[in-house]
Amino acid sequence: MSPRLVRCLALVAAITTSLGLQGCLIGAVVGTAGAVVGAAAGATGAVVGAGIDVVTTSDAEELREMRRECERRVRRGSNEDCSVYVPNN
């Protein structure tokens, strides 16, 4: 083989290898970015879910307190219907 052909084949091999490695690096970067975005979305969903749970719990606790107050008034002689203070599940 001529030295020119050997150099050309070496250059082609080097370019092919570098392009292959570049593809690996790009795939790794895209995969990492996807994982970060997925983790952030999961964390945001957890925070929103916890906030909704807190609001729901607060509403249920408020209704229970209103029902207890109504039952106290009924024991003192009031003519109220305390069944309206039932949380909707």
PDB file of N, CA, C and O in Angstrom:
ATOM      1  N   MET A   1       0.845  -1.179   0.000  1.00  0.00           N
ATOM      2  CA  MET A   1       0.000   0.000   0.000  1.00  0.00           C
ATOM      3  C   MET A   1       0.894   1.247   0.000  1.00  0.00           C
ATOM      4  O   MET A   1       1.981   1.276   0.577  1.00  0.00           O
ATOM      5  N   SER A   2       0.394   2.230  -0.651  1.00  0.00           N
ATOM      6  CA  SER A   2       1.162   3.471  -0.716  1.00  0.00           C
ATOM      7  C   SER A   2       0.956   4.282   0.567  1.00  0.00           C
ATOM      8  O   SER A   2      -0.095   4.182   1.200  1.00  0.00           O
ATOM      9  N   PRO A   3       1.940   5.071   0.946  1.00  0.00           N
ATOM     10  CA  PRO A   3       1.808   5.876   2.165  1.00  0.00           C
ATOM     11  C   PRO A   3       0.621   6.842   2.111  1.00  0.00           C
ATOM     12  O   PRO A   3       0.022   7.173   3.134  1.00  0.00           O
ATOM     13  N   ARG A   4       0.300   7.282   0.899  1.00  0.00           N
ATOM     14  CA  ARG A   4      -0.830   8.201   0.766  1.00  0.00           C
ATOM     15  C   ARG A   4      -2.150   7.483   1.104  1.00  0.00           C
ATOM     16  O   ARG A   4      -3.005   8.054   1.781  1.00  0.00           O
ATOM     17  N   LEU A   5      -2.316   6.248   0.643  1.00  0.00           N
ATOM     18  CA  LEU A   5      -3.513   5.464   0.920  1.00  0.00           C
ATOM     19  C   LEU A   5      -3.607   5.134   2.419  1.00  0.00           C
ATOM     20  O   LEU A   5      -4.693   5.163   2.997  1.00  0.00           O
ATOM     21  N   VAL A   6      -2.477   4.825   3.034  1.00  0.00           N
ATOM     22  CA  VAL A   6      -2.460   4.523   4.471  1.00  0.00           C
ATOM     23  C   VAL A   6      -2.892   5.750   5.274  1.00  0.00           C
ATOM     24  O   VAL A   6      -3.688   5.641   6.206  1.00  0.00           O
ATOM     25  N   ARG A   7      -2.364   6.912   4.905  1.00  0.00           N
ATOM     26  CA  ARG A   7      -2.746   8.152   5.595  1.00  0.00           C
ATOM     27  C   ARG A   7      -4.238   8.445   5.417  1.00  0.00           C
ATOM     28  O   ARG A   7      -4.916   8.860   6.357  1.00  0.00           O
ATOM     29  N   CYS A   8      -4.728   8.225   4.219  1.00  0.00           N
ATOM     30  CA  CYS A   8      -6.154   8.468   3.938  1.00  0.00           C
ATOM     31  C   CYS A   8      -7.031   7.529   4.760  1.00  0.00           C
ATOM     32  O   CYS A   8      -8.029   7.967   5.333  1.00  0.00           O
ATOM     33  N   LEU A   9      -6.678   6.246   4.828  1.00  0.00           N
ATOM     34  CA  LEU A   9      -7.449   5.284   5.621  1.00  0.00           C
ATOM     35  C   LEU A   9      -7.384   5.625   7.119  1.00  0.00           C
ATOM     36  O   LEU A   9      -8.376   5.488   7.836  1.00  0.00           O
ATOM     37  N   ALA A  10      -6.212   6.069   7.580  1.00  0.00           N
ATOM     38  CA  ALA A  10      -6.071   6.466   8.987  1.00  0.00           C
ATOM     39  C   ALA A  10      -6.949   7.671   9.297  1.00  0.00           C
ATOM     40  O   ALA A  10      -7.571   7.738  10.357  1.00  0.00           O
ATOM     41  N   LEU A  11      -6.997   8.626   8.363  1.00  0.00           N
ATOM     42  CA  LEU A  11      -7.839   9.813   8.541  1.00  0.00           C
ATOM     43  C   LEU A  11      -9.320   9.433   8.572  1.00  0.00           C
ATOM     44  O   LEU A  11     -10.073   9.941   9.402  1.00  0.00           O
ATOM     45  N   VAL A  12      -9.735   8.550   7.678  1.00  0.00           N
ATOM     46  CA  VAL A  12     -11.124   8.084   7.653  1.00  0.00           C
ATOM     47  C   VAL A  12     -11.464   7.364   8.959  1.00  0.00           C
ATOM     48  O   VAL A  12     -12.542   7.568   9.517  1.00  0.00           O
ATOM     49  N   ALA A  13     -10.554   6.527   9.446  1.00  0.00           N
ATOM     50  CA  ALA A  13     -10.784   5.816  10.705  1.00  0.00           C
ATOM     51  C   ALA A  13     -10.885   6.789  11.872  1.00  0.00           C
ATOM     52  O   ALA A  13     -11.731   6.622  12.751  1.00  0.00           O
ATOM     53  N   ALA A  14     -10.025   7.804  11.883  1.00  0.00           N
ATOM     54  CA  ALA A  14     -10.054   8.791  12.968  1.00  0.00           C
ATOM     55  C   ALA A  14     -11.353   9.593  12.948  1.00  0.00           C
ATOM     56  O   ALA A  14     -11.950   9.834  13.997  1.00  0.00           O
ATOM     57  N   ILE A  15     -11.790  10.001  11.771  1.00  0.00           N
ATOM     58  CA  ILE A  15     -13.043  10.771  11.651  1.00  0.00           C
ATOM     59  C   ILE A  15     -14.236   9.909  12.056  1.00  0.00           C
ATOM     60  O   ILE A  15     -15.130  10.371  12.764  1.00  0.00           O
ATOM     61  N   THR A  16     -14.246   8.662  11.605  1.00  0.00           N
ATOM     62  CA  THR A  16     -15.347   7.758  11.961  1.00  0.00           C
ATOM     63  C   THR A  16     -15.410   7.547  13.470  1.00  0.00           C
ATOM     64  O   THR A  16     -16.494   7.572  14.054  1.00  0.00           O
ATOM     65  N   THR A  17     -14.279   7.343  14.093  1.00  0.00           N
ATOM     66  CA  THR A  17     -14.233   7.146  15.543  1.00  0.00           C
ATOM     67  C   THR A  17     -14.693   8.394  16.280  1.00  0.00           C
ATOM     68  O   THR A  17     -15.457   8.309  17.241  1.00  0.00           O
ATOM     69  N   SER A  18     -14.220   9.563  15.822  1.00  0.00           N
ATOM     70  CA  SER A  18     -14.609  10.807  16.507  1.00  0.00           C
ATOM     71  C   SER A  18     -16.097  11.073  16.354  1.00  0.00           C
ATOM     72  O   SER A  18     -16.737  11.544  17.294  1.00  0.00           O
ATOM     73  N   LEU A  19     -16.662  10.779  15.179  1.00  0.00           N
ATOM     74  CA  LEU A  19     -18.105  10.959  15.002  1.00  0.00           C
ATOM     75  C   LEU A  19     -18.894   9.986  15.881  1.00  0.00           C
ATOM     76  O   LEU A  19     -19.932  10.345  16.438  1.00  0.00           O
ATOM     77  N   GLY A  20     -18.398   8.764  15.999  1.00  0.00           N
ATOM     78  CA  GLY A  20     -19.062   7.795  16.867  1.00  0.00           C
ATOM     79  C   GLY A  20     -19.037   8.233  18.314  1.00  0.00           C
ATOM     80  O   GLY A  20     -20.039   8.127  19.021  1.00  0.00           O
ATOM     81  N   LEU A  21     -17.886   8.728  18.757  1.00  0.00           N
ATOM     82  CA  LEU A  21     -17.790   9.212  20.141  1.00  0.00           C
ATOM     83  C   LEU A  21     -18.649  10.449  20.357  1.00  0.00           C
ATOM     84  O   LEU A  21     -19.237  10.622  21.424  1.00  0.00           O
ATOM     85  N   GLN A  22     -18.723  11.307  19.350  1.00  0.00           N
ATOM     86  CA  GLN A  22     -19.557  12.497  19.459  1.00  0.00           C
ATOM     87  C   GLN A  22     -21.019  12.097  19.611  1.00  0.00           C
ATOM     88  O   GLN A  22     -21.759  12.697  20.391  1.00  0.00           O
ATOM     89  N   GLY A  23     -21.427  11.078  18.857  1.00  0.00           N
ATOM     90  CA  GLY A  23     -22.802  10.590  18.996  1.00  0.00           C
ATOM     91  C   GLY A  23     -23.067  10.047  20.384  1.00  0.00           C
ATOM     92  O   GLY A  23     -24.148  10.247  20.937  1.00  0.00           O
ATOM     93  N   CYS A  24     -22.083   9.358  20.952  1.00  0.00           N
ATOM     94  CA  CYS A  24     -22.231   8.850  22.319  1.00  0.00           C
ATOM     95  C   CYS A  24     -22.366   9.988  23.319  1.00  0.00           C
ATOM     96  O   CYS A  24     -23.198   9.943  24.226  1.00  0.00           O
ATOM     97  N   LEU A  25     -21.529  11.014  23.137  1.00  0.00           N
ATOM     98  CA  LEU A  25     -21.585  12.159  24.056  1.00  0.00           C
ATOM     99  C   LEU A  25     -22.914  12.898  23.954  1.00  0.00           C
ATOM    100  O   LEU A  25     -23.500  13.284  24.965  1.00  0.00           O
ATOM    101  N   ILE A  26     -23.379  13.089  22.733  1.00  0.00           N
ATOM    102  CA  ILE A  26     -24.667  13.764  22.548  1.00  0.00           C
ATOM    103  C   ILE A  26     -25.784  12.939  23.182  1.00  0.00           C
ATOM    104  O   ILE A  26     -26.671  13.488  23.835  1.00  0.00           O
ATOM    105  N   GLY A  27     -25.741  11.636  22.994  1.00  0.00           N
ATOM    106  CA  GLY A  27     -26.755  10.769  23.606  1.00  0.00           C
ATOM    107  C   GLY A  27     -26.710  10.845  25.123  1.00  0.00           C
ATOM    108  O   GLY A  27     -27.751  10.855  25.780  1.00  0.00           O
ATOM    109  N   ALA A  28     -25.501  10.898  25.681  1.00  0.00           N
ATOM    110  CA  ALA A  28     -25.377  10.999  27.135  1.00  0.00           C
ATOM    111  C   ALA A  28     -25.922  12.326  27.643  1.00  0.00           C
ATOM    112  O   ALA A  28     -26.602  12.366  28.668  1.00  0.00           O
ATOM    113  N   VAL A  29     -25.626  13.416  26.932  1.00  0.00           N
ATOM    114  CA  VAL A  29     -26.116  14.738  27.346  1.00  0.00           C
ATOM    115  C   VAL A  29     -27.638  14.797  27.256  1.00  0.00           C
ATOM    116  O   VAL A  29     -28.293  15.290  28.175  1.00  0.00           O
ATOM    117  N   VAL A  30     -28.195  14.307  26.177  1.00  0.00           N
ATOM    118  CA  VAL A  30     -29.654  14.314  26.014  1.00  0.00           C
ATOM    119  C   VAL A  30     -30.318  13.437  27.077  1.00  0.00           C
ATOM    120  O   VAL A  30     -31.349  13.806  27.639  1.00  0.00           O
ATOM    121  N   GLY A  31     -29.729  12.290  27.343  1.00  0.00           N
ATOM    122  CA  GLY A  31     -30.286  11.410  28.372  1.00  0.00           C
ATOM    123  C   GLY A  31     -30.245  12.044  29.746  1.00  0.00           C
ATOM    124  O   GLY A  31     -31.205  11.942  30.510  1.00  0.00           O
ATOM    125  N   THR A  32     -29.132  12.703  30.067  1.00  0.00           N
ATOM    126  CA  THR A  32     -29.010  13.381  31.364  1.00  0.00           C
ATOM    127  C   THR A  32     -30.003  14.522  31.468  1.00  0.00           C
ATOM    128  O   THR A  32     -30.638  14.697  32.508  1.00  0.00           O
ATOM    129  N   ALA A  33     -30.146  15.300  30.406  1.00  0.00           N
ATOM    130  CA  ALA A  33     -31.111  16.409  30.418  1.00  0.00           C
ATOM    131  C   ALA A  33     -32.531  15.876  30.601  1.00  0.00           C
ATOM    132  O   ALA A  33     -33.325  16.461  31.338  1.00  0.00           O
ATOM    133  N   GLY A  34     -32.845  14.788  29.945  1.00  0.00           N
ATOM    134  CA  GLY A  34     -34.177  14.187  30.113  1.00  0.00           C
ATOM    135  C   GLY A  34     -34.402  13.719  31.540  1.00  0.00           C
ATOM    136  O   GLY A  34     -35.499  13.865  32.080  1.00  0.00           O
ATOM    137  N   ALA A  35     -33.371  13.158  32.152  1.00  0.00           N
ATOM    138  CA  ALA A  35     -33.507  12.697  33.534  1.00  0.00           C
ATOM    139  C   ALA A  35     -33.707  13.871  34.483  1.00  0.00           C
ATOM    140  O   ALA A  35     -34.502  13.787  35.419  1.00  0.00           O
ATOM    141  N   VAL A  36     -32.987  14.964  34.244  1.00  0.00           N
ATOM    142  CA  VAL A  36     -33.131  16.151  35.096  1.00  0.00           C
ATOM    143  C   VAL A  36     -34.530  16.734  34.955  1.00  0.00           C
ATOM    144  O   VAL A  36     -35.162  17.081  35.953  1.00  0.00           O
ATOM    145  N   VAL A  37     -35.014  16.844  33.729  1.00  0.00           N
ATOM    146  CA  VAL A  37     -36.360  17.383  33.504  1.00  0.00           C
ATOM    147  C   VAL A  37     -37.409  16.458  34.134  1.00  0.00           C
ATOM    148  O   VAL A  37     -38.370  16.927  34.743  1.00  0.00           O
ATOM    149  N   GLY A  38     -37.220  15.156  33.984  1.00  0.00           N
ATOM    150  CA  GLY A  38     -38.167  14.209  34.575  1.00  0.00           C
ATOM    151  C   GLY A  38     -38.179  14.285  36.088  1.00  0.00           C
ATOM    152  O   GLY A  38     -39.239  14.207  36.707  1.00  0.00           O
ATOM    153  N   ALA A  39     -37.000  14.437  36.691  1.00  0.00           N
ATOM    154  CA  ALA A  39     -36.927  14.552  38.151  1.00  0.00           C
ATOM    155  C   ALA A  39     -37.575  15.842  38.617  1.00  0.00           C
ATOM    156  O   ALA A  39     -38.268  15.852  39.634  1.00  0.00           O
ATOM    157  N   ALA A  40     -37.362  16.931  37.888  1.00  0.00           N
ATOM    158  CA  ALA A  40     -37.970  18.210  38.259  1.00  0.00           C
ATOM    159  C   ALA A  40     -39.488  18.132  38.148  1.00  0.00           C
ATOM    160  O   ALA A  40     -40.208  18.650  39.002  1.00  0.00           O
ATOM    161  N   ALA A  41     -39.972  17.477  37.087  1.00  0.00           N
ATOM    162  CA  ALA A  41     -41.423  17.338  36.929  1.00  0.00           C
ATOM    163  C   ALA A  41     -42.007  16.474  38.047  1.00  0.00           C
ATOM    164  O   ALA A  41     -43.087  16.762  38.565  1.00  0.00           O
ATOM    165  N   GLY A  42     -41.290  15.421  38.412  1.00  0.00           N
ATOM    166  CA  GLY A  42     -41.760  14.573  39.511  1.00  0.00           C
ATOM    167  C   GLY A  42     -41.794  15.334  40.825  1.00  0.00           C
ATOM    168  O   GLY A  42     -42.738  15.199  41.603  1.00  0.00           O
ATOM    169  N   ALA A  43     -40.754  16.144  41.075  1.00  0.00           N
ATOM    170  CA  ALA A  43     -40.717  16.929  42.312  1.00  0.00           C
ATOM    171  C   ALA A  43     -41.837  17.957  42.329  1.00  0.00           C
ATOM    172  O   ALA A  43     -42.472  18.167  43.363  1.00  0.00           O
ATOM    173  N   THR A  44     -42.085  18.601  41.190  1.00  0.00           N
ATOM    174  CA  THR A  44     -43.168  19.585  41.107  1.00  0.00           C
ATOM    175  C   THR A  44     -44.516  18.915  41.345  1.00  0.00           C
ATOM    176  O   THR A  44     -45.367  19.457  42.050  1.00  0.00           O
ATOM    177  N   GLY A  45     -44.709  17.742  40.758  1.00  0.00           N
ATOM    178  CA  GLY A  45     -45.957  17.008  40.971  1.00  0.00           C
ATOM    179  C   GLY A  45     -46.139  16.625  42.423  1.00  0.00           C
ATOM    180  O   GLY A  45     -47.257  16.660  42.938  1.00  0.00           O
ATOM    181  N   ALA A  46     -45.054  16.259  43.093  1.00  0.00           N
ATOM    182  CA  ALA A  46     -45.150  15.895  44.509  1.00  0.00           C
ATOM    183  C   ALA A  46     -45.531  17.104  45.351  1.00  0.00           C
ATOM    184  O   ALA A  46     -46.345  16.991  46.267  1.00  0.00           O
ATOM    185  N   VAL A  47     -44.948  18.259  45.045  1.00  0.00           N
ATOM    186  CA  VAL A  47     -45.255  19.476  45.806  1.00  0.00           C
ATOM    187  C   VAL A  47     -46.711  19.891  45.580  1.00  0.00           C
ATOM    188  O   VAL A  47     -47.414  20.239  46.529  1.00  0.00           O
ATOM    189  N   VAL A  48     -47.153  19.855  44.341  1.00  0.00           N
ATOM    190  CA  VAL A  48     -48.542  20.215  44.038  1.00  0.00           C
ATOM    191  C   VAL A  48     -49.497  19.226  44.697  1.00  0.00           C
ATOM    192  O   VAL A  48     -50.518  19.626  45.258  1.00  0.00           O
ATOM    193  N   GLY A  49     -49.172  17.947  44.632  1.00  0.00           N
ATOM    194  CA  GLY A  49     -50.017  16.938  45.265  1.00  0.00           C
ATOM    195  C   GLY A  49     -50.098  17.133  46.760  1.00  0.00           C
ATOM    196  O   GLY A  49     -51.170  16.987  47.349  1.00  0.00           O
ATOM    197  N   ALA A  50     -48.978  17.463  47.384  1.00  0.00           N
ATOM    198  CA  ALA A  50     -48.980  17.707  48.825  1.00  0.00           C
ATOM    199  C   ALA A  50     -49.800  18.941  49.159  1.00  0.00           C
ATOM    200  O   ALA A  50     -50.515  18.961  50.161  1.00  0.00           O
ATOM    201  N   GLY A  51     -49.701  19.975  48.320  1.00  0.00           N
ATOM    202  CA  GLY A  51     -50.493  21.184  48.550  1.00  0.00           C
ATOM    203  C   GLY A  51     -51.976  20.911  48.448  1.00  0.00           C
ATOM    204  O   GLY A  51     -52.755  21.424  49.251  1.00  0.00           O
ATOM    205  N   ILE A  52     -52.381  20.115  47.480  1.00  0.00           N
ATOM    206  CA  ILE A  52     -53.799  19.762  47.342  1.00  0.00           C
ATOM    207  C   ILE A  52     -54.244  18.936  48.535  1.00  0.00           C
ATOM    208  O   ILE A  52     -55.350  19.121  49.044  1.00  0.00           O
ATOM    209  N   ASP A  53     -53.391  18.028  48.984  1.00  0.00           N
ATOM    210  CA  ASP A  53     -53.724  17.207  50.146  1.00  0.00           C
ATOM    211  C   ASP A  53     -53.889  18.071  51.387  1.00  0.00           C
ATOM    212  O   ASP A  53     -54.800  17.849  52.185  1.00  0.00           O
ATOM    213  N   VAL A  54     -53.010  19.058  51.554  1.00  0.00           N
ATOM    214  CA  VAL A  54     -53.109  19.954  52.714  1.00  0.00           C
ATOM    215  C   VAL A  54     -54.401  20.749  52.665  1.00  0.00           C
ATOM    216  O   VAL A  54     -55.078  20.892  53.683  1.00  0.00           O
ATOM    217  N   VAL A  55     -54.754  21.270  51.495  1.00  0.00           N
ATOM    218  CA  VAL A  55     -56.001  22.039  51.370  1.00  0.00           C
ATOM    219  C   VAL A  55     -57.196  21.148  51.663  1.00  0.00           C
ATOM    220  O   VAL A  55     -58.109  21.556  52.381  1.00  0.00           O
ATOM    221  N   THR A  56     -57.202  19.942  51.121  1.00  0.00           N
ATOM    222  CA  THR A  56     -58.313  19.021  51.352  1.00  0.00           C
ATOM    223  C   THR A  56     -58.417  18.665  52.831  1.00  0.00           C
ATOM    224  O   THR A  56     -59.515  18.626  53.386  1.00  0.00           O
ATOM    225  N   THR A  57     -57.296  18.410  53.461  1.00  0.00           N
ATOM    226  CA  THR A  57     -57.292  18.078  54.881  1.00  0.00           C
ATOM    227  C   THR A  57     -57.815  19.246  55.691  1.00  0.00           C
ATOM    228  O   THR A  57     -58.579  19.048  56.636  1.00  0.00           O
ATOM    229  N   SER A  58     -57.419  20.456  55.340  1.00  0.00           N
ATOM    230  CA  SER A  58     -57.873  21.637  56.065  1.00  0.00           C
ATOM    231  C   SER A  58     -59.383  21.792  55.945  1.00  0.00           C
ATOM    232  O   SER A  58     -60.060  22.096  56.928  1.00  0.00           O
ATOM    233  N   ASP A  59     -59.908  21.585  54.748  1.00  0.00           N
ATOM    234  CA  ASP A  59     -61.361  21.685  54.560  1.00  0.00           C
ATOM    235  C   ASP A  59     -62.093  20.639  55.395  1.00  0.00           C
ATOM    236  O   ASP A  59     -63.111  20.941  56.018  1.00  0.00           O
ATOM    237  N   ALA A  60     -61.583  19.421  55.409  1.00  0.00           N
ATOM    238  CA  ALA A  60     -62.230  18.356  56.179  1.00  0.00           C
ATOM    239  C   ALA A  60     -62.165  18.666  57.667  1.00  0.00           C
ATOM    240  O   ALA A  60     -63.139  18.459  58.390  1.00  0.00           O
ATOM    241  N   GLU A  61     -61.019  19.164  58.127  1.00  0.00           N
ATOM    242  CA  GLU A  61     -60.903  19.510  59.540  1.00  0.00           C
ATOM    243  C   GLU A  61     -61.833  20.650  59.907  1.00  0.00           C
ATOM    244  O   GLU A  61     -62.421  20.663  60.989  1.00  0.00           O
ATOM    245  N   GLU A  62     -61.965  21.610  58.998  1.00  0.00           N
ATOM    246  CA  GLU A  62     -62.865  22.736  59.254  1.00  0.00           C
ATOM    247  C   GLU A  62     -64.310  22.250  59.357  1.00  0.00           C
ATOM    248  O   GLU A  62     -65.050  22.697  60.234  1.00  0.00           O
ATOM    249  N   LEU A  63     -64.714  21.346  58.476  1.00  0.00           N
ATOM    250  CA  LEU A  63     -66.078  20.809  58.532  1.00  0.00           C
ATOM    251  C   LEU A  63     -66.312  20.021  59.822  1.00  0.00           C
ATOM    252  O   LEU A  63     -67.382  20.110  60.425  1.00  0.00           O
ATOM    253  N   ARG A  64     -65.296  19.243  60.245  1.00  0.00           N
ATOM    254  CA  ARG A  64     -65.445  18.505  61.506  1.00  0.00           C
ATOM    255  C   ARG A  64     -65.631  19.447  62.681  1.00  0.00           C
ATOM    256  O   ARG A  64     -66.456  19.194  63.559  1.00  0.00           O
ATOM    257  N   GLU A  65     -64.874  20.523  62.701  1.00  0.00           N
ATOM    258  CA  GLU A  65     -64.993  21.502  63.780  1.00  0.00           C
ATOM    259  C   GLU A  65     -66.371  22.166  63.754  1.00  0.00           C
ATOM    260  O   GLU A  65     -66.986  22.365  64.801  1.00  0.00           O
ATOM    261  N   MET A  66     -66.849  22.505  62.569  1.00  0.00           N
ATOM    262  CA  MET A  66     -68.184  23.113  62.463  1.00  0.00           C
ATOM    263  C   MET A  66     -69.252  22.134  62.934  1.00  0.00           C
ATOM    264  O   MET A  66     -70.214  22.530  63.592  1.00  0.00           O
ATOM    265  N   ARG A  67     -69.083  20.845  62.594  1.00  0.00           N
ATOM    266  CA  ARG A  67     -70.059  19.845  63.052  1.00  0.00           C
ATOM    267  C   ARG A  67     -70.037  19.707  64.571  1.00  0.00           C
ATOM    268  O   ARG A  67     -71.091  19.614  65.201  1.00  0.00           O
ATOM    269  N   ARG A  68     -68.816  19.694  65.174  1.00  0.00           N
ATOM    270  CA  ARG A  68     -68.733  19.620  66.646  1.00  0.00           C
ATOM    271  C   ARG A  68     -69.433  20.806  67.294  1.00  0.00           C
ATOM    272  O   ARG A  68     -70.157  20.646  68.277  1.00  0.00           O
ATOM    273  N   GLU A  69     -69.218  21.990  66.745  1.00  0.00           N
ATOM    274  CA  GLU A  69     -69.884  23.182  67.291  1.00  0.00           C
ATOM    275  C   GLU A  69     -71.399  23.067  67.154  1.00  0.00           C
ATOM    276  O   GLU A  69     -72.138  23.431  68.069  1.00  0.00           O
ATOM    277  N   CYS A  70     -71.859  22.563  66.013  1.00  0.00           N
ATOM    278  CA  CYS A  70     -73.296  22.379  65.803  1.00  0.00           C
ATOM    279  C   CYS A  70     -73.856  21.388  66.818  1.00  0.00           C
ATOM    280  O   CYS A  70     -74.915  21.621  67.400  1.00  0.00           O
ATOM    281  N   GLU A  71     -73.135  20.269  67.031  1.00  0.00           N
ATOM    282  CA  GLU A  71     -73.615  19.269  67.999  1.00  0.00           C
ATOM    283  C   GLU A  71     -73.652  19.839  69.414  1.00  0.00           C
ATOM    284  O   GLU A  71     -74.539  19.490  70.194  1.00  0.00           O
ATOM    285  N   ARG A  72     -72.698  20.714  69.759  1.00  0.00           N
ATOM    286  CA  ARG A  72     -72.741  21.381  71.077  1.00  0.00           C
ATOM    287  C   ARG A  72     -73.984  22.255  71.191  1.00  0.00           C
ATOM    288  O   ARG A  72     -74.658  22.256  72.221  1.00  0.00           O
ATOM    289  N   ARG A  73     -74.286  23.003  70.121  1.00  0.00           N
ATOM    290  CA  ARG A  73     -75.482  23.864  70.157  1.00  0.00           C
ATOM    291  C   ARG A  73     -76.746  23.024  70.283  1.00  0.00           C
ATOM    292  O   ARG A  73     -77.680  23.410  70.987  1.00  0.00           O
ATOM    293  N   VAL A  74     -76.785  21.864  69.598  1.00  0.00           N
ATOM    294  CA  VAL A  74     -77.958  20.984  69.683  1.00  0.00           C
ATOM    295  C   VAL A  74     -78.114  20.464  71.108  1.00  0.00           C
ATOM    296  O   VAL A  74     -79.228  20.392  71.626  1.00  0.00           O
ATOM    297  N   ARG A  75     -76.999  20.101  71.742  1.00  0.00           N
ATOM    298  CA  ARG A  75     -77.078  19.632  73.133  1.00  0.00           C
ATOM    299  C   ARG A  75     -77.593  20.724  74.064  1.00  0.00           C
ATOM    300  O   ARG A  75     -78.175  20.435  75.110  1.00  0.00           O
ATOM    301  N   ARG A  76     -77.376  21.978  73.680  1.00  0.00           N
ATOM    302  CA  ARG A  76     -77.846  23.094  74.512  1.00  0.00           C
ATOM    303  C   ARG A  76     -79.272  23.512  74.146  1.00  0.00           C
ATOM    304  O   ARG A  76     -79.815  24.450  74.729  1.00  0.00           O
ATOM    305  N   GLY A  77     -79.872  22.816  73.184  1.00  0.00           N
ATOM    306  CA  GLY A  77     -81.272  23.080  72.892  1.00  0.00           C
ATOM    307  C   GLY A  77     -81.557  23.645  71.516  1.00  0.00           C
ATOM    308  O   GLY A  77     -82.716  23.912  71.201  1.00  0.00           O
ATOM    309  N   SER A  78     -80.553  23.837  70.689  1.00  0.00           N
ATOM    310  CA  SER A  78     -80.768  24.371  69.349  1.00  0.00           C
ATOM    311  C   SER A  78     -81.440  23.311  68.485  1.00  0.00           C
ATOM    312  O   SER A  78     -81.289  22.114  68.727  1.00  0.00           O
ATOM    313  N   ASN A  79     -82.172  23.753  67.488  1.00  0.00           N
ATOM    314  CA  ASN A  79     -82.869  22.839  66.586  1.00  0.00           C
ATOM    315  C   ASN A  79     -82.215  22.929  65.199  1.00  0.00           C
ATOM    316  O   ASN A  79     -82.832  23.397  64.242  1.00  0.00           O
ATOM    317  N   GLU A  80     -80.953  22.474  65.106  1.00  0.00           N
ATOM    318  CA  GLU A  80     -80.189  22.540  63.849  1.00  0.00           C
ATOM    319  C   GLU A  80     -80.024  21.152  63.246  1.00  0.00           C
ATOM    320  O   GLU A  80     -80.140  20.140  63.938  1.00  0.00           O
ATOM    321  N   ASP A  81     -79.758  21.123  61.972  1.00  0.00           N
ATOM    322  CA  ASP A  81     -79.425  19.873  61.287  1.00  0.00           C
ATOM    323  C   ASP A  81     -77.907  19.843  61.076  1.00  0.00           C
ATOM    324  O   ASP A  81     -77.387  20.552  60.215  1.00  0.00           O
ATOM    325  N   CYS A  82     -77.209  19.038  61.847  1.00  0.00           N
ATOM    326  CA  CYS A  82     -75.747  18.985  61.778  1.00  0.00           C
ATOM    327  C   CYS A  82     -75.249  18.078  60.660  1.00  0.00           C
ATOM    328  O   CYS A  82     -74.039  17.986  60.450  1.00  0.00           O
ATOM    329  N   SER A  83     -76.127  17.414  59.946  1.00  0.00           N
ATOM    330  CA  SER A  83     -75.696  16.509  58.880  1.00  0.00           C
ATOM    331  C   SER A  83     -75.154  17.268  57.675  1.00  0.00           C
ATOM    332  O   SER A  83     -74.556  16.655  56.791  1.00  0.00           O
ATOM    333  N   VAL A  84     -75.345  18.580  57.615  1.00  0.00           N
ATOM    334  CA  VAL A  84     -74.809  19.354  56.485  1.00  0.00           C
ATOM    335  C   VAL A  84     -73.302  19.517  56.604  1.00  0.00           C
ATOM    336  O   VAL A  84     -72.647  19.895  55.632  1.00  0.00           O
ATOM    337  N   TYR A  85     -72.740  19.242  57.772  1.00  0.00           N
ATOM    338  CA  TYR A  85     -71.304  19.396  57.993  1.00  0.00           C
ATOM    339  C   TYR A  85     -70.578  18.066  57.821  1.00  0.00           C
ATOM    340  O   TYR A  85     -69.819  17.651  58.697  1.00  0.00           O
ATOM    341  N   VAL A  86     -70.812  17.399  56.692  1.00  0.00           N
ATOM    342  CA  VAL A  86     -70.157  16.135  56.396  1.00  0.00           C
ATOM    343  C   VAL A  86     -69.207  16.369  55.228  1.00  0.00           C
ATOM    344  O   VAL A  86     -69.627  16.862  54.181  1.00  0.00           O
ATOM    345  N   PRO A  87     -67.905  16.015  55.397  1.00  0.00           N
ATOM    346  CA  PRO A  87     -66.969  16.220  54.281  1.00  0.00           C
ATOM    347  C   PRO A  87     -67.324  15.362  53.079  1.00  0.00           C
ATOM    348  O   PRO A  87     -67.743  14.214  53.229  1.00  0.00           O
ATOM    349  N   ASN A  88     -67.158  15.916  51.899  1.00  0.00           N
ATOM    350  CA  ASN A  88     -67.389  15.174  50.653  1.00  0.00           C
ATOM    351  C   ASN A  88     -66.128  14.420  50.310  1.00  0.00           C
ATOM    352  O   ASN A  88     -65.084  15.034  50.090  1.00  0.00           O
ATOM    353  N   ASN A  89     -66.200  13.093  50.257  1.00  0.00           N
ATOM    354  CA  ASN A  89     -65.018  12.290  49.917  1.00  0.00           C
ATOM    355  C   ASN A  89     -65.066  11.830  48.507  1.00  0.00           C
ATOM    356  O   ASN A  89     -64.153  11.143  48.050  1.00  0.00           O
TER     357      ASN A  89
END
